[in-house]
Structure formats: structure tokens, C-alpha cells
Amino acid sequence: MMTDQASRKFITEVLKFLKPEDTVLDLGAGLGKQAERFAETGALVTAVDKRTNPKVKNIIWHKIPVEDFISNENNKQKYQIIFSQNLLQFLNKEWVFSELLPWLNNHLEPGGIIAIKTFYQQSEPAFPEPLSSLYNADELQNFFNDYKVILKNQEEIIDSDMKGKIRKFFLTKLIVQKLLKAV
């Protein structure tokens, strides 16, 4: 499926920045496929989702909503990579800009990477669960305007499901790097 290819291509870009023993946060980890890829490199991975996949080892799982993980004031961990694929479109946009993105900024190590893949337009046909929020690449990049842009694009992906039905996805991808502080 083309959407799987797009996901593989996106994570391949992120993996270029990953070193063994880096700390990685996967927000909205789903069944843990991407978290597992990070862990295979020797990274120390924390995955957050409402569900968990017990088959995936060497990952610290938080089986809670992302909102609860972010609001935990005891969470002081900083990460070299923060990864979020196919999550933001299901969250309240105001909360994303007022709470989530500032939290990501505060919990990212200098020189670290934030990688976000989300939607800028409803899919065709629409998902069973409608998308709450849509994001274009520019509005996300504007929040991280003091970061180095590694990848910023929007693309339309056309593929077919297992029954041969044509589907369209409208994806926003952003990878930014937090600049090192001047000494």
C-alpha cells in the first residue's frame, strides 16, 4: 500500500538522525510499529497511546491518552527525537498549539528532532472517525520558527485498499531540528 510506503519513507528520514541510546518519544504510537523500529537501533524508546502492543519489547509503554501524558507535571524527561505520526488530526487544534507543541519544545534536547506527520485535508473517502483538526505545513513550521527545517511538505497520496477501492490521503510532513544554544 502506498500509505505504508509513505510511512516507511517518513520514518527513514527520521532514522537518519538517530544514534544508539538516544531517547525517543513516540506520541500516538498505535500498535508500536515505528517505536519498534526506533528500539531496534538501540534507542531508549517511550511510546504513548491509549492501547499497547505487548509483543513489542524494550519500549517503555504508557497506555494513556497523549493529553494525560503531556499534563503529567512529574514528566521531566527530555528526548533527542519526538515522533508523532497520524495523531494530531484527532486532537483539538487549540490544545495542540497551546499545550502540546510548547510541551514538545520544552522536552526536546538542543539539537533534537521533532517529526510530525498529519493531515491537511480530509481523506477521500473520509475515515470512519472524522478528523478533528487539519494542519498545513506552514502553520506547524511557524510554531517552530527558530528551528532548522529538515523536511516540510504536503502531498496527496493515492492508493487502493485491500478491496481495490481508490483512496486519497492529504498529508503534511514536518521534521525540524532544535538549534543548539550558543555558548
MDAnalysis code that builds the backbone (N, CA, C; Angstrom):
import MDAnalysis as mda
import numpy as np

u = mda.Universe.empty(549, n_residues=183, atom_resindex=np.repeat(np.arange(183), 3), trajectory=True)
u.add_TopologyAttr("name", ["N", "CA", "C"] * 183)
u.add_TopologyAttr("resid", np.arange(1, 184))
u.add_TopologyAttr("resname", ["MET", "MET", "THR", "ASP", "GLN", "ALA", "SER", "ARG", "LYS", "PHE", "ILE", "THR", "GLU", "VAL", "LEU", "LYS", "PHE", "LEU", "LYS", "PRO", "GLU", "ASP", "THR", "VAL", "LEU", "ASP", "LEU", "GLY", "ALA", "GLY", "LEU", "GLY", "LYS", "GLN", "ALA", "GLU", "ARG", "PHE", "ALA", "GLU", "THR", "GLY", "ALA", "LEU", "VAL", "THR", "ALA", "VAL", "ASP", "LYS", "ARG", "THR", "ASN", "PRO", "LYS", "VAL", "LYS", "ASN", "ILE", "ILE", "TRP", "HIS", "LYS", "ILE", "PRO", "VAL", "GLU", "ASP", "PHE", "ILE", "SER", "ASN", "GLU", "ASN", "ASN", "LYS", "GLN", "LYS", "TYR", "GLN", "ILE", "ILE", "PHE", "SER", "GLN", "ASN", "LEU", "LEU", "GLN", "PHE", "LEU", "ASN", "LYS", "GLU", "TRP", "VAL", "PHE", "SER", "GLU", "LEU", "LEU", "PRO", "TRP", "LEU", "ASN", "ASN", "HIS", "LEU", "GLU", "PRO", "GLY", "GLY", "ILE", "ILE", "ALA", "ILE", "LYS", "THR", "PHE", "TYR", "GLN", "GLN", "SER", "GLU", "PRO", "ALA", "PHE", "PRO", "GLU", "PRO", "LEU", "SER", "SER", "LEU", "TYR", "ASN", "ALA", "ASP", "GLU", "LEU", "GLN", "ASN", "PHE", "PHE", "ASN", "ASP", "TYR", "LYS", "VAL", "ILE", "LEU", "LYS", "ASN", "GLN", "GLU", "GLU", "ILE", "ILE", "ASP", "SER", "ASP", "MET", "LYS", "GLY", "LYS", "ILE", "ARG", "LYS", "PHE", "PHE", "LEU", "THR", "LYS", "LEU", "ILE", "VAL", "GLN", "LYS", "LEU", "LEU", "LYS", "ALA", "VAL"])
u.atoms.positions = np.array([
    [0.834, -1.193, 0.000],
    [0.000, 0.000, 0.000],
    [0.867, 1.240, 0.000],
    [0.459, 2.222, -0.754],
    [1.242, 3.436, -0.881],
    [1.356, 4.185, 0.453],
    [0.293, 4.154, 1.274],
    [0.370, 4.851, 2.558],
    [1.427, 4.220, 3.452],
    [1.597, 2.898, 3.383],
    [2.672, 2.240, 4.127],
    [4.026, 2.691, 3.604],
    [4.135, 2.837, 2.284],
    [5.380, 3.315, 1.699],
    [5.680, 4.732, 2.171],
    [4.660, 5.574, 2.247],
    [4.849, 6.952, 2.713],
    [5.307, 6.960, 4.170],
    [4.748, 6.064, 4.982],
    [5.161, 5.967, 6.385],
    [6.600, 5.494, 6.495],
    [6.960, 4.492, 5.701],
    [8.348, 3.994, 5.725],
    [9.331, 5.074, 5.292],
    [8.956, 5.814, 4.271],
    [9.815, 6.889, 3.774],
    [10.009, 7.968, 4.851],
    [8.930, 8.288, 5.545],
    [8.988, 9.316, 6.593],
    [9.885, 8.858, 7.748],
    [9.680, 7.643, 8.220],
    [10.500, 7.176, 9.341],
    [11.957, 7.003, 8.927],
    [12.201, 6.657, 7.670],
    [13.581, 6.553, 7.191],
    [14.293, 7.897, 7.308],
    [13.586, 8.978, 7.019],
    [14.163, 10.321, 7.191],
    [14.522, 10.573, 8.651],
    [13.650, 10.172, 9.557],
    [13.879, 10.380, 10.986],
    [15.046, 9.520, 11.477],
    [15.107, 8.277, 11.015],
    [16.160, 7.361, 11.462],
    [17.560, 7.860, 11.122],
    [17.677, 8.723, 10.127],
    [18.988, 9.291, 9.761],
    [19.607, 10.066, 10.922],
    [18.779, 10.564, 11.818],
    [19.253, 11.389, 12.925],
    [19.441, 10.603, 14.219],
    [19.044, 9.361, 14.221],
    [19.022, 8.552, 15.438],
    [20.357, 7.855, 15.677],
    [20.831, 7.986, 16.909],
    [22.049, 7.289, 17.331],
    [21.665, 6.298, 18.434],
    [22.429, 5.189, 18.550],
    [22.140, 4.255, 19.637],
    [22.110, 4.982, 20.984],
    [21.187, 4.589, 21.810],
    [20.977, 5.129, 23.153],
    [20.389, 6.530, 23.179],
    [19.989, 7.069, 22.013],
    [19.210, 8.302, 22.022],
    [17.870, 8.020, 22.687],
    [17.274, 9.039, 23.253],
    [15.935, 8.901, 23.821],
    [14.916, 9.342, 22.770],
    [13.891, 8.511, 22.601],
    [12.866, 8.765, 21.591],
    [11.504, 8.703, 22.265],
    [10.639, 9.652, 21.911],
    [9.250, 9.650, 22.361],
    [8.371, 9.482, 21.131],
    [7.544, 8.450, 21.130],
    [6.598, 8.202, 20.048],
    [5.203, 8.481, 20.590],
    [4.640, 9.620, 20.200],
    [3.308, 10.028, 20.665],
    [2.252, 9.530, 19.697],
    [1.263, 8.827, 20.216],
    [0.254, 8.215, 19.368],
    [0.847, 7.006, 18.672],
    [1.502, 6.151, 19.435],
    [2.298, 5.045, 18.892],
    [1.477, 3.933, 18.262],
    [0.167, 3.932, 18.481],
    [-0.656, 2.886, 17.885],
    [-0.210, 1.513, 18.355],
    [0.034, 0.625, 17.426],
    [0.456, -0.732, 17.762],
    [1.967, -0.841, 17.939],
    [2.680, 0.245, 17.783],
    [4.096, 0.252, 18.100],
    [5.055, -0.084, 16.979],
    [4.606, -0.093, 15.734],
    [5.489, -0.447, 14.618],
    [6.689, 0.494, 14.528],
    [6.417, 1.796, 14.603],
    [7.521, 2.760, 14.482],
    [8.377, 2.757, 15.747],
    [7.746, 2.640, 16.910],
    [8.508, 2.566, 18.167],
    [9.463, 1.384, 18.134],
    [8.993, 0.283, 17.580],
    [9.833, -0.907, 17.474],
    [11.033, -0.652, 16.558],
    [10.806, 0.060, 15.464],
    [11.929, 0.394, 14.567],
    [12.963, 1.256, 15.282],
    [12.500, 2.186, 16.094],
    [13.440, 3.014, 16.868],
    [14.215, 2.143, 17.856],
    [13.518, 1.263, 18.553],
    [14.156, 0.418, 19.566],
    [15.186, -0.525, 18.946],
    [14.930, -0.978, 17.737],
    [15.874, -1.876, 17.062],
    [17.234, -1.232, 16.833],
    [17.289, 0.095, 16.819],
    [18.559, 0.804, 16.616],
    [19.351, 0.944, 17.914],
    [18.739, 0.552, 19.033],
    [19.382, 0.722, 20.327],
    [18.907, 1.960, 21.071],
    [17.933, 2.661, 20.484],
    [17.391, 3.854, 21.147],
    [16.566, 3.447, 22.369],
    [16.460, 4.367, 23.309],
    [15.636, 4.194, 24.502],
    [14.285, 4.828, 24.190],
    [13.278, 4.005, 23.971],
    [12.009, 4.461, 23.415],
    [10.909, 4.480, 24.463],
    [10.183, 5.587, 24.476],
    [8.962, 5.726, 25.256],
    [7.827, 5.867, 24.250],
    [6.794, 5.040, 24.377],
    [5.657, 5.071, 23.459],
    [4.397, 5.391, 24.248],
    [3.574, 6.271, 23.686],
    [2.341, 6.694, 24.342],
    [1.172, 6.472, 23.397],
    [0.167, 5.743, 23.883],
    [-1.073, 5.551, 23.134],
    [-2.106, 4.979, 24.105],
    [-3.369, 5.073, 23.724],
    [-4.433, 4.520, 24.553],
    [-4.397, 3.003, 24.576],
    [-3.694, 2.422, 23.623],
    [-3.583, 0.959, 23.561],
    [-2.097, 0.590, 23.528],
    [-1.802, -0.655, 23.719],
    [-0.410, -1.093, 23.732],
    [-0.277, -2.428, 23.026],
    [0.900, -2.726, 22.583],
    [1.178, -3.989, 21.910],
    [2.200, -4.749, 22.741],
    [1.777, -5.732, 23.532],
    [2.705, -6.431, 24.429],
    [3.789, -7.215, 23.712],
    [3.673, -7.427, 22.401],
    [4.697, -8.157, 21.661],
    [5.958, -7.323, 21.449],
    [5.854, -6.014, 21.585],
    [6.991, -5.123, 21.359],
    [7.773, -4.979, 22.660],
    [9.048, -5.362, 22.616],
    [9.886, -5.334, 23.823],
    [10.829, -4.143, 23.789],
    [11.458, -3.894, 24.922],
    [12.454, -2.830, 25.063],
    [11.880, -1.445, 24.803],
    [10.594, -1.280, 25.100],
    [9.933, 0.011, 24.949],
    [9.172, 0.291, 26.235],
    [9.290, 1.496, 26.738],
    [8.503, 1.916, 27.904],
    [7.149, 2.378, 27.376],
    [6.098, 1.650, 27.742],
    [4.756, 1.952, 27.260],
    [3.962, 2.723, 28.299],
    [3.257, 3.742, 27.844],
    [2.284, 4.463, 28.659],
    [0.942, 4.282, 27.961],
    [0.117, 3.433, 28.541],
    [-1.194, 3.143, 27.952],
    [-2.206, 4.170, 28.466],
    [-2.024, 5.388, 28.008],
    [-2.886, 6.506, 28.416],
    [-3.038, 7.443, 27.220],
    [-4.064, 8.287, 27.237],
    [-4.175, 9.292, 26.180],
    [-2.968, 10.243, 26.201],
    [-2.605, 10.729, 25.048],
    [-1.485, 11.668, 24.932],
    [-1.708, 12.879, 25.838],
    [-2.943, 13.346, 25.915],
    [-3.242, 14.521, 26.746],
    [-2.867, 14.277, 28.205],
    [-3.105, 13.065, 28.708],
    [-2.763, 12.742, 30.097],
    [-1.247, 12.664, 30.285],
    [-0.557, 12.115, 29.313],
    [0.905, 12.031, 29.387],
    [1.517, 13.430, 29.422],
    [1.028, 14.313, 28.571],
    [1.555, 15.675, 28.477],
    [1.257, 16.468, 29.750],
    [0.106, 16.254, 30.352],
    [-0.286, 17.044, 31.520],
    [0.369, 16.576, 32.817],
    [1.093, 15.469, 32.787],
    [1.762, 14.963, 33.985],
    [2.961, 15.851, 34.314],
    [2.841, 16.636, 35.373],
    [3.898, 17.585, 35.743],
    [5.170, 16.904, 36.219],
    [5.096, 15.632, 36.583],
    [6.284, 14.894, 37.015],
    [7.123, 14.409, 35.840],
    [6.606, 14.558, 34.639],
    [7.314, 14.104, 33.451],
    [8.357, 15.151, 33.054],
    [9.589, 14.926, 33.454],
    [10.678, 15.881, 33.195],
    [11.645, 15.393, 32.121],
    [11.427, 14.182, 31.596],
    [12.320, 13.578, 30.612],
    [12.486, 14.476, 29.394],
    [13.703, 14.529, 28.880],
    [13.972, 15.217, 27.611],
    [14.366, 14.161, 26.594],
    [14.090, 14.457, 25.337],
    [14.272, 13.479, 24.275],
    [15.124, 14.059, 23.145],
    [15.855, 13.152, 22.453],
    [16.574, 13.562, 21.249],
    [15.644, 13.566, 20.034],
    [14.648, 12.691, 20.053],
    [13.677, 12.652, 18.955],
    [12.274, 12.531, 19.545],
    [11.372, 13.398, 19.051],
    [9.952, 13.284, 19.376],
    [9.231, 13.063, 18.055],
    [8.511, 11.956, 17.993],
    [7.904, 11.483, 16.759],
    [6.396, 11.385, 16.937],
    [5.654, 11.912, 15.973],
    [4.196, 11.819, 16.016],
    [3.681, 11.628, 14.601],
    [3.105, 10.472, 14.362],
    [2.595, 10.152, 13.034],
    [1.121, 9.806, 13.144],
    [0.305, 10.553, 12.420],
    [-1.142, 10.280, 12.362],
    [-1.817, 10.410, 13.722],
    [-1.457, 11.459, 14.452],
    [-2.074, 11.732, 15.749],
    [-2.759, 13.091, 15.780],
    [-2.059, 14.140, 15.361],
    [-2.565, 15.491, 15.560],
    [-3.958, 15.709, 14.994],
    [-4.280, 15.053, 13.902],
    [-5.582, 15.268, 13.274],
    [-6.743, 14.806, 14.151],
    [-6.449, 14.015, 15.191],
    [-7.504, 13.542, 16.094],
    [-7.565, 14.346, 17.393],
    [-6.724, 15.367, 17.523],
    [-6.669, 16.184, 18.734],
    [-7.274, 17.560, 18.479],
    [-7.714, 18.199, 19.548],
    [-8.232, 19.554, 19.471],
    [-7.098, 20.495, 19.050],
    [-7.303, 21.240, 17.988],
    [-6.243, 22.088, 17.424],
    [-5.785, 23.171, 18.399],
    [-6.716, 23.764, 19.107],
    [-6.343, 24.797, 20.089],
    [-5.426, 24.201, 21.156],
    [-5.758, 23.006, 21.639],
    [-4.924, 22.333, 22.639],
    [-3.550, 22.005, 22.066],
    [-3.508, 21.574, 20.815],
    [-2.227, 21.252, 20.181],
    [-1.296, 22.462, 20.211],
    [-1.814, 23.639, 19.834],
    [-0.965, 24.834, 19.782],
    [-0.703, 25.454, 21.152],
    [-1.647, 25.319, 22.084],
    [-1.449, 25.945, 23.400],
    [-0.738, 25.039, 24.400],
    [-0.864, 23.717, 24.248],
    [-0.295, 22.792, 25.229],
    [0.745, 21.828, 24.630],
    [0.351, 21.116, 23.594],
    [1.217, 20.051, 23.072],
    [2.506, 20.592, 22.457],
    [2.409, 21.507, 21.513],
    [3.620, 21.987, 20.847],
    [4.578, 22.679, 21.810],
    [4.098, 23.517, 22.751],
    [5.036, 24.062, 23.743],
    [5.691, 22.967, 24.591],
    [4.925, 21.927, 24.937],
    [5.484, 20.816, 25.711],
    [6.583, 20.134, 24.910],
    [6.339, 19.889, 23.624],
    [7.361, 19.270, 22.777],
    [8.635, 20.115, 22.781],
    [8.476, 21.409, 22.628],
    [9.625, 22.314, 22.636],
    [10.400, 22.213, 23.946],
    [9.695, 22.163, 25.067],
    [10.345, 22.120, 26.383],
    [10.977, 20.772, 26.701],
    [10.543, 19.711, 26.032],
    [11.051, 18.368, 26.329],
    [11.967, 17.816, 25.238],
    [12.420, 18.701, 24.366],
    [13.348, 18.301, 23.311],
    [14.741, 18.816, 23.642],
    [15.713, 17.924, 23.563],
    [17.102, 18.313, 23.798],
    [17.570, 19.266, 22.698],
    [18.495, 20.194, 23.012],
    [19.095, 21.013, 21.954],
    [19.734, 20.092, 20.902],
    [19.502, 20.404, 19.645],
    [19.979, 19.564, 18.558],
    [19.027, 18.430, 18.223],
    [17.953, 18.280, 19.020],
    [16.997, 17.201, 18.825],
    [16.045, 17.461, 17.667],
    [15.299, 16.414, 17.321],
    [14.410, 16.419, 16.159],
    [12.962, 16.233, 16.602],
    [12.071, 17.031, 16.018],
    [10.628, 16.795, 16.129],
    [10.152, 16.416, 14.736],
    [9.467, 15.281, 14.646],
    [8.952, 14.787, 13.368],
    [7.446, 14.596, 13.490],
    [6.699, 15.306, 12.654],
    [5.234, 15.257, 12.694],
    [4.709, 14.913, 11.303],
    [3.822, 13.919, 11.266],
    [3.079, 13.630, 10.030],
    [1.608, 13.658, 10.402],
    [0.841, 14.462, 9.688],
    [-0.577, 14.617, 9.976],
    [-1.308, 14.903, 8.667],
    [-2.526, 15.387, 8.738],
    [-3.328, 15.636, 7.544],
    [-3.616, 17.122, 7.376],
    [-3.645, 17.582, 6.112],
    [-4.035, 18.964, 5.834],
    [-5.423, 19.054, 5.205],
    [-6.004, 17.908, 4.859],
    [-7.333, 17.860, 4.260],
    [-7.948, 16.506, 4.590],
    [-9.286, 16.465, 4.670],
    [-9.972, 15.201, 4.931],
    [-9.630, 14.184, 3.843],
    [-9.501, 12.947, 4.230],
    [-9.241, 11.878, 3.275],
    [-10.476, 11.613, 2.420],
    [-10.278, 10.984, 1.283],
    [-11.379, 10.618, 0.409],
    [-11.278, 9.120, 0.124],
    [-12.215, 8.295, 0.501],
    [-13.354, 8.640, 1.358],
    [-12.873, 8.952, 2.777],
    [-13.721, 9.603, 3.523],
    [-13.360, 10.011, 4.882],
    [-13.184, 8.793, 5.781],
    [-12.352, 8.967, 6.806],
    [-12.181, 7.922, 7.813],
    [-13.487, 7.717, 8.571],
    [-13.694, 6.525, 9.154],
    [-14.892, 6.308, 9.979],
    [-14.945, 7.301, 11.146],
    [-13.781, 7.591, 11.732],
    [-13.703, 8.603, 12.789],
    [-13.242, 9.894, 12.123],
    [-14.116, 10.915, 12.048],
    [-13.734, 12.133, 11.329],
    [-12.518, 12.810, 11.974],
    [-11.734, 13.452, 11.134],
    [-10.557, 14.162, 11.621],
    [-11.003, 15.433, 12.341],
    [-10.478, 15.648, 13.535],
    [-10.857, 16.810, 14.341],
    [-10.181, 18.080, 13.857],
    [-8.931, 17.946, 13.436],
    [-8.122, 19.119, 13.100],
    [-7.267, 18.820, 11.885],
    [-7.071, 19.842, 11.083],
    [-6.224, 19.730, 9.899],
    [-5.113, 20.774, 10.015],
    [-3.937, 20.434, 9.524],
    [-2.758, 21.290, 9.687],
    [-2.012, 21.402, 8.373],
    [-1.721, 22.641, 7.965],
    [-0.844, 22.771, 6.816],
    [0.589, 22.923, 7.312],
    [1.529, 22.657, 6.442],
    [2.941, 22.639, 6.835],
    [3.414, 23.996, 7.353],
    [2.921, 25.074, 6.748],
    [3.373, 26.405, 7.161],
    [2.958, 26.744, 8.586],
    [1.723, 26.412, 8.964],
    [1.287, 26.762, 10.318],
    [2.057, 25.983, 11.371],
    [2.388, 24.729, 11.087],
    [3.205, 23.976, 12.034],
    [4.619, 24.527, 12.086],
    [5.193, 24.814, 10.922],
    [6.546, 25.356, 10.907],
    [6.609, 26.705, 11.626],
    [5.576, 27.523, 11.492],
    [5.575, 28.834, 12.161],
    [5.737, 28.700, 13.668],
    [5.176, 27.637, 14.242],
    [5.357, 27.438, 15.681],
    [6.823, 27.182, 16.003],
    [7.511, 26.480, 15.124],
    [8.916, 26.120, 15.324],
    [9.822, 27.017, 14.478],
    [9.507, 28.325, 14.428],
    [10.228, 29.220, 13.526],
    [11.702, 29.417, 13.885],
    [12.107, 29.064, 15.103],
    [13.521, 29.188, 15.461],
    [14.250, 27.848, 15.354],
    [13.649, 26.892, 14.691],
    [14.241, 25.583, 14.452],
    [14.750, 25.515, 13.006],
    [15.676, 24.614, 12.768],
    [16.128, 24.330, 11.402],
    [15.124, 23.371, 10.758],
    [14.652, 23.704, 9.565],
    [13.716, 22.844, 8.856],
    [14.500, 21.784, 8.079],
    [14.213, 20.530, 8.375],
    [14.841, 19.401, 7.684],
    [13.948, 18.948, 6.522],
    [12.648, 18.863, 6.791],
    [11.678, 18.442, 5.781],
    [10.373, 19.158, 6.056],
    [9.797, 19.718, 5.021],
    [8.474, 20.343, 5.136],
    [7.777, 20.155, 3.804],
    [6.676, 19.391, 3.823],
    [5.923, 19.259, 2.585],
    [4.494, 18.825, 2.851],
    [3.709, 18.957, 1.821],
    [2.344, 18.463, 1.802],
    [2.227, 17.637, 0.536],
    [1.616, 16.476, 0.648],
    [1.486, 15.646, -0.534],
    [0.156, 14.920, -0.534],
    [-0.311, 14.667, -1.731],
    [-1.508, 13.872, -1.942],
    [-1.055, 12.473, -2.321],
    [-1.543, 11.487, -1.601],
    [-1.193, 10.101, -1.878],
    [-2.465, 9.378, -2.299],
    [-2.362, 8.695, -3.414],
    [-3.492, 7.915, -3.921],
    [-3.082, 6.451, -3.882],
    [-3.920, 5.636, -3.269],
    [-3.682, 4.191, -3.258],
    [-5.025, 3.481, -3.248],
    [-4.982, 2.180, -3.110],
    [-6.227, 1.424, -3.038],
    [-6.202, 0.537, -1.808],
    [-7.382, 0.294, -1.275],
    [-7.478, -0.586, -0.118],
    [-7.430, -2.042, -0.582],
    [-7.585, -2.956, 0.337],
    [-7.471, -4.387, 0.011],
    [-8.553, -4.865, -0.956],
    [-9.638, -4.117, -1.062],
    [-10.711, -4.480, -1.991],
    [-10.572, -3.762, -3.335],
    [-9.492, -2.969, -3.486],
    [-9.260, -2.269, -4.743],
    [-9.912, -0.904, -4.834],
    [-10.542, -0.458, -3.750],
    [-11.199, 0.852, -3.750],
    [-10.147, 1.956, -3.629],
    [-10.224, 2.944, -4.513],
    [-9.259, 4.054, -4.527],
    [-9.476, 4.950, -3.317],
    [-8.343, 5.333, -2.694],
    [-8.378, 6.254, -1.544],
    [-7.375, 7.378, -1.788],
    [-7.681, 8.556, -1.227],
    [-6.768, 9.699, -1.292],
    [-6.475, 10.167, 0.121],
    [-5.197, 10.424, 0.368],
    [-4.764, 10.965, 1.652],
    [-4.009, 12.257, 1.384],
    [-4.210, 13.248, 2.241],
    [-3.593, 14.557, 2.062],
    [-2.715, 14.832, 3.293],
    [-1.427, 14.574, 3.144],
    [-0.516, 14.546, 4.283],
    [0.366, 15.778, 4.386],
    [0.557, 16.213, 5.617],
    [1.537, 17.236, 5.967],
    [2.667, 16.533, 6.698],
    [3.901, 16.835, 6.292],
    [5.071, 16.269, 6.964],
    [6.000, 17.413, 7.348],
    [6.456, 17.359, 8.589],
    [7.392, 18.370, 9.075],
    [8.420, 17.694, 9.970],
    [9.689, 17.920, 9.655],
    [10.784, 17.499, 10.524],
    [11.624, 18.739, 10.772],
    [11.776, 19.086, 12.049],
    [12.559, 20.262, 12.426],
    [13.582, 19.876, 13.483],
    [14.664, 20.645, 13.526],
    [15.737, 20.388, 14.486],
    [15.917, 21.622, 15.367],
    [15.876, 21.377, 16.674],
    [16.088, 22.447, 17.636],
    [17.551, 22.862, 17.595],
    [17.767, 24.141, 17.482],
    [19.140, 24.621, 17.375],
    [19.873, 24.489, 18.713],
    [21.159, 24.252, 18.612],
    [21.996, 24.199, 19.818],
    [22.092, 25.609, 20.379],
    [22.119, 25.717, 21.690],
    [22.240, 27.036, 22.302],
    [23.655, 27.547, 22.138],
    [23.765, 28.853, 21.914],
    [25.096, 29.462, 21.771],
    [25.813, 29.409, 23.104],
    [27.105, 29.114, 23.059],
    [27.904, 29.002, 24.292],
    [28.567, 30.308, 24.589],
])
